[in-house]
Amino acid sequence: MNLSGKYGWIAYHEQLFGRDRLRNYLFPSLSTDSKHIAVIDFSVLYKVTIDRVIINGSIYKRWILPFTYKIQSIPDLKTEYSDIVTISEKNVYFMDAASIIVCCLLNVDIDSTILDLCSAPGGKSLILIRRILENVCYESNLTNLKCKVTCNEFNYSRFERLKRVLVSHIGELNMKRLNVETVSVDATSKSISCFFTKKFLSIIVDAPCSSDRHLILSNTLQNWSLKSAKENQKRQVRILRNALGLLEPNGTLLYCTCTLNEKENDDTIEYICKKEGIDSELCLLSLVYTIDKFNNTYSQIEVCIQPLSEKYRKDTINISKHRFANSKLGMEEYDKIIFEYSKFGAYILPDKNNGIGPLYISIINK
């Protein structure tokens, strides 16, 4: 049976998320705009730390990375901030917070070789490049850097947008310095290995998917069908197979989508792992290990992990359970992001994360 349209979408996703949660919490949270984080241009914040900025009349406070800012939910209009700076919107790139979290899960340094295989519109590439720049700017004597960031997008209009985003918010000089290149190759093509002569330590695949929030907000949920989700899965598998072929031994592949659909998430990971002889059970364990490492690295945010439902609960997943009771989480200076794990990855869902997401994440280590 090919489920389709709005009611087909609801019927299908109730199986994974439950009727009550989907209808009363998850669907309403997907029906509102995502809460965005302001990413400030490198040229504005070069070697400068600012706690608060004003953008379009709203006060934003510094978030997880020194160049990211979240809107202050309850601004104290009576307080005068001595360090506040007004930033022009042209020097800001707005992103969903979940996408920034994903980019912080990858190891990045001045020797990183990174491929963003489905890069447009460019937000994730922007964060990865900025993270490298943060390392470089404190080591001013560094020359002939070994790092390389390759941003790929096959669609012409999206490729042009990708280039504009990077040039506008990174700058051609910094792109050249960090060996950033934009390329346009079909990520599903078997011939992709002929284009890339060297392999990468880290690959991020933000795969084309059903994009549920976009369907809901654009009032086009009637166009959804389980058949189209299965077609997306086939394309995702081809992309992942090519990505694994471009990954260095001991390299890391981070897979993510912005869909709720398990066909395009867990099922895709399970299928590609089986085809490539990879233990799919290790994908979730790799993600859990990465999350724990993240929590030990970043002080202004806590990532908690819990099962999506009881059927997914695993006794081996015991990541820092004390974090749920950590008193810091109730303080204004700290954020809490909840990852809900399934079979082979985890979701960041808007109904439990103040509107950010949705995003599914899984990690494959070669």
C-alpha positions, 0 to 999 in steps of 0.5 A: 500500500502506497500511503500518500498525502497529509493523512498518509504522512500522519498514518505512517509517522504515527507508527514511529512517534505514536499518535498522541505525540505526533498529533499534539506535539510534534506536528504543531512544532513542525508547523512553526518556523524553526528558531535560528542561530545567528552566525556572524561573519569572520571579518566582524569578529576576527580575534574579538569576543563579544557576549551580546549583539543587536541584529534587527533590533533584537538582542542576541547572546553568545552561544556554543561557538564564539561566532554563533549567537542565539536570540535572548528569549526575555531581553532585559530592556532596563539593563545596559550592556557595555559590550553590546555591538550592533551587527548588520544583517548582511554580516549574518547567516541564520541557521537552525541550531540543530545543524550547528550541533551536527557540525560540532560533532566532527573533529576539525583542526588545521590538518582536517580534510573534509568533504561536504558532499551535498553542501548547498545552501552552505550552512554546514560548510560555513560552520566547519570552515569557521571552526578551522578559522578559529584555530588558525586565527590564534596561530598567525604564523601558520602558512601552507596549511594542510587542511582542505574543505571541499564543498560539493553541489550538483544542482546548478542554482544551488551550486551558485547559491553555495558559492555566494554564501561562502564568498559573502560570509568567509571571503575569497582570501580565507577560502584560499588560505584554508584550501576551500574549493566548491565543486559540482559533481553528481554525488550519486554517480559511480564515476565520482571516484574519478573526480576526487584524486584524494580521500578525506578524513571526514565526510558529511552527507546532508542527504536529499530527503523528504524535508517534512518541515518544509512540506508542512510550512509550504502547505505541500504535504499533499505531495508526500508519498511513501513511494517518494520516500523509498526513491529518496532512500535509493538515492541516499544509498548511492550517495553513501556508497560513493562517500564511503569510497572517498573516506580514508581508513579510520575516517568518519562519515556523518550522515544526516537528514531533516526528515522524520521518515525511518525509511530515509534514516535508520533503514538507509543506514542499515542497508548501506552498512549491510552492503558494505560489510559494516556492523550497523550497531556500531553507528549508534555507539559511535554517535554516543561516544561522539556526544560524550566527547562533545559534552566534555568539550563545550561548556555552554550546552549539554547534549542529553540522550534518551530512547525515542521510545521504549522499544529502542532502549538499550542498556549499553547506552548509559551516557552520562545519566547525571546530565539530566539532573545537572543544575546547570541546565536550569540556568540561563547561560546553559542550553540543553539539547535532547537526542532521541536515539533509534536503531542506528542514529538519533533525532533532534526533534522540535517538540522537545528542543524549543523548536529546533530541528528536525534532524536525524544523525548517524555516524559511520566509522571506516 
